[in-house]
Amino acid sequence: LFPSFFAGLFANFVTESFGVTHTHYPMGKIPTWSVELFVKLFLASICFGLAGWVFSRSIVFLKKTYANWFANVYLRAFLGASIVVLFVLILNNQRYLGLSLPLLEDAFAGNAQPFDFVGKLFFTVLSLGAGFQGGEVTPLFEIGATLGSSLAPLLHLSIPFLAGLGFIGVFSGATNTPIACFIMGIELFGSEAAVYFFMVCL
């Protein structure tokens, strides 16, 4: 634990020394605590947790399925890539390929499409389940932020506020790292919403 902690501090020091910073996504005005807000965030937290659970379990399921059906890893990768390309052609949509960083911008700006989180989750799971490596962290951020953005109008909450909570909450649910995600939320968005980060991370 301590080596990881100090490695993180040192890495942060090095990047800041070179003037490198992360992209800032403002959550806007943080609402005042109330029982009504608690209920709304409780419902949103369940959705965030379910999305994270579906993400992680789906990848495990697909990896096992591919391994049982195809012993050759190269064949798995070829078939997995072919399936991804097939769905791209069927849907005529490349919005969810690669890092898809515009999804984050759209989520916090209120321009995300209602089911962006489903699309990003679907294509990421297809890719990782077939054995392709990397690209889990940013997609989880995007799935969470777009899910929060979609839930905000339904719960009558600020879009950037709930997008920020989704950003943290889905990642926490998928990785089962509530404390780390709580701290990450404060680091990325500030301590003003700390109590809400704590809630969605649990």
C-alpha positions as CSV (number, residue, x, y, z in Angstrom):
1,L,0.0,0.0,0.0
2,F,2.7,2.5,1.0
3,P,4.9,1.9,-2.1
4,S,1.8,2.5,-4.3
5,F,1.0,5.7,-2.3
6,F,4.5,7.1,-2.6
7,A,4.8,6.1,-6.3
8,G,1.5,8.0,-7.0
9,L,2.8,11.1,-5.2
10,F,6.1,10.9,-7.1
11,A,4.4,10.4,-10.4
12,N,2.1,13.4,-9.7
13,F,5.2,15.5,-8.8
14,V,7.0,14.6,-12.0
15,T,4.0,15.3,-14.3
16,E,3.3,18.7,-12.6
17,S,7.0,19.6,-12.9
18,F,6.5,19.3,-16.7
19,G,3.3,21.4,-16.6
20,V,1.1,18.4,-17.4
21,T,-2.4,18.5,-15.9
22,H,-5.5,16.5,-16.3
23,T,-8.5,17.9,-18.2
24,H,-10.9,19.7,-15.9
25,Y,-14.7,18.9,-16.1
26,P,-16.7,21.4,-14.0
27,M,-19.6,20.0,-12.0
28,G,-21.2,23.3,-11.7
29,K,-23.1,24.4,-8.6
30,I,-23.2,21.8,-5.8
31,P,-26.7,21.4,-4.4
32,T,-27.5,21.7,-0.7
33,W,-28.1,18.5,1.2
34,S,-31.7,17.4,1.7
35,V,-33.7,14.2,2.2
36,E,-35.1,14.5,-1.3
37,L,-31.5,14.8,-2.7
38,F,-30.5,11.8,-0.7
39,V,-33.2,9.7,-2.2
40,K,-32.4,10.8,-5.7
41,L,-28.7,10.1,-5.2
42,F,-29.5,6.8,-3.7
43,L,-31.4,5.8,-6.8
44,A,-28.6,7.1,-9.0
45,S,-26.0,5.3,-7.0
46,I,-27.8,2.0,-7.6
47,C,-27.7,2.6,-11.3
48,F,-24.0,3.5,-11.2
49,G,-23.3,0.3,-9.2
50,L,-25.3,-1.8,-11.6
51,A,-23.5,-0.3,-14.6
52,G,-20.1,-1.1,-13.1
53,W,-21.2,-4.6,-12.2
54,V,-22.5,-5.3,-15.7
55,F,-19.3,-4.0,-17.2
56,S,-17.0,-6.2,-15.1
57,R,-19.1,-9.3,-15.1
58,S,-19.7,-9.1,-18.9
59,I,-16.0,-8.9,-19.6
60,V,-15.3,-12.0,-17.4
61,F,-18.2,-13.9,-19.1
62,L,-17.0,-13.1,-22.6
63,K,-13.4,-13.9,-21.9
64,K,-14.5,-17.3,-20.5
65,T,-16.8,-17.9,-23.5
66,Y,-14.1,-17.1,-26.0
67,A,-11.6,-19.2,-24.2
68,N,-13.9,-22.2,-24.1
69,W,-14.9,-21.9,-27.8
70,F,-11.6,-20.9,-29.3
71,A,-8.2,-22.1,-27.9
72,N,-6.2,-20.0,-30.3
73,V,-5.8,-16.4,-29.0
74,Y,-5.2,-15.0,-32.4
75,L,-8.5,-16.5,-33.7
76,R,-10.3,-14.9,-30.6
77,A,-8.8,-11.5,-31.5
78,F,-9.8,-11.9,-35.1
79,L,-13.3,-12.9,-34.4
80,G,-13.7,-10.2,-31.7
81,A,-12.5,-7.5,-34.0
82,S,-14.8,-8.8,-36.8
83,I,-17.8,-8.6,-34.5
84,V,-16.9,-5.1,-33.4
85,V,-16.6,-4.0,-37.1
86,L,-19.8,-5.7,-37.9
87,F,-21.8,-3.8,-35.3
88,V,-20.1,-0.6,-36.4
89,L,-21.3,-1.2,-39.9
90,I,-24.8,-2.2,-38.8
91,L,-25.3,0.8,-36.5
92,N,-23.4,3.1,-38.9
93,N,-21.8,4.7,-35.8
94,Q,-18.2,5.2,-34.8
95,R,-19.0,7.3,-31.8
96,Y,-18.0,4.6,-29.3
97,L,-14.7,3.5,-30.8
98,G,-11.3,4.3,-29.3
99,L,-11.1,6.6,-26.3
100,S,-14.2,8.5,-27.3
101,L,-13.1,11.5,-25.3
102,P,-15.9,13.7,-26.9
103,L,-18.3,11.6,-24.9
104,L,-17.0,13.2,-21.7
105,E,-17.3,16.7,-23.0
106,D,-20.8,16.0,-24.2
107,A,-21.8,14.5,-20.9
108,F,-20.8,17.5,-18.8
109,A,-22.2,19.9,-21.4
110,G,-25.5,18.2,-21.4
111,N,-25.1,17.1,-25.1
112,A,-24.9,13.4,-24.5
113,Q,-27.4,11.1,-26.2
114,P,-29.7,9.2,-23.9
115,F,-28.1,5.8,-24.5
116,D,-24.5,6.8,-25.0
117,F,-23.6,4.9,-21.9
118,V,-25.0,1.7,-23.3
119,G,-23.1,2.1,-26.6
120,K,-19.8,2.7,-24.9
121,L,-20.3,-0.2,-22.5
122,F,-21.3,-2.5,-25.3
123,F,-18.3,-1.8,-27.6
124,T,-15.8,-1.8,-24.7
125,V,-17.0,-5.1,-23.4
126,L,-16.9,-6.6,-26.9
127,S,-13.3,-5.5,-27.3
128,L,-12.0,-6.4,-23.9
129,G,-13.9,-9.7,-23.8
130,A,-12.2,-10.8,-27.0
131,G,-8.8,-10.4,-25.4
132,F,-7.8,-6.9,-26.4
133,Q,-5.9,-5.2,-23.6
134,G,-6.0,-1.7,-22.2
135,G,-8.7,1.0,-22.4
136,E,-10.7,0.2,-19.3
137,V,-10.3,3.3,-17.2
138,T,-11.3,6.1,-19.6
139,P,-14.3,4.1,-21.0
140,L,-15.6,3.6,-17.4
141,F,-15.3,7.3,-16.8
142,E,-17.3,7.9,-20.0
143,I,-19.9,5.3,-19.2
144,G,-20.4,6.8,-15.8
145,A,-20.5,10.4,-16.9
146,T,-22.9,9.7,-19.8
147,L,-25.1,7.6,-17.5
148,G,-25.2,10.4,-15.0
149,S,-26.0,12.9,-17.8
150,S,-28.9,10.7,-18.9
151,L,-30.3,10.2,-15.4
152,A,-30.1,13.9,-14.5
153,P,-33.3,15.1,-16.3
154,L,-35.2,12.1,-14.9
155,L,-34.2,12.9,-11.4
156,H,-34.4,16.7,-11.9
157,L,-30.8,17.3,-11.0
158,S,-28.0,19.3,-12.6
159,I,-26.5,17.5,-15.5
160,P,-22.8,18.3,-14.9
161,F,-23.3,17.5,-11.2
162,L,-24.7,14.0,-11.8
163,A,-22.3,13.4,-14.7
164,G,-19.4,14.0,-12.2
165,L,-20.9,11.6,-9.7
166,G,-21.4,9.0,-12.4
167,F,-17.8,9.5,-13.5
168,I,-16.7,8.4,-10.0
169,G,-19.5,6.0,-9.1
170,V,-19.4,3.6,-12.1
171,F,-15.6,3.4,-11.8
172,S,-16.0,2.6,-8.1
173,G,-18.6,-0.1,-8.8
174,A,-16.6,-1.8,-11.6
175,T,-13.2,-1.8,-9.8
176,N,-14.5,-2.2,-6.2
177,T,-12.2,0.5,-5.0
178,P,-14.5,2.9,-3.1
179,I,-11.8,4.7,-1.0
180,A,-9.5,5.3,-4.0
181,C,-12.5,6.6,-6.0
182,F,-13.6,8.9,-3.2
183,I,-10.2,10.4,-3.1
184,M,-10.0,10.6,-6.9
185,G,-13.4,12.5,-6.9
186,I,-12.0,15.1,-4.5
187,E,-8.8,15.4,-6.6
188,L,-10.6,15.8,-9.9
189,F,-13.7,17.9,-8.9
190,G,-12.8,19.4,-5.5
191,S,-13.9,18.8,-1.9
192,E,-17.1,20.7,-2.0
193,A,-19.0,17.6,-3.2
194,A,-17.0,15.2,-1.0
195,V,-20.1,13.9,0.9
196,Y,-21.8,13.0,-2.4
197,F,-18.7,11.3,-3.8
198,F,-18.6,9.2,-0.6
199,M,-22.2,8.2,-1.1
200,V,-21.9,7.1,-4.7
201,C,-18.7,5.3,-4.1
202,L,-20.3,3.1,-1.4
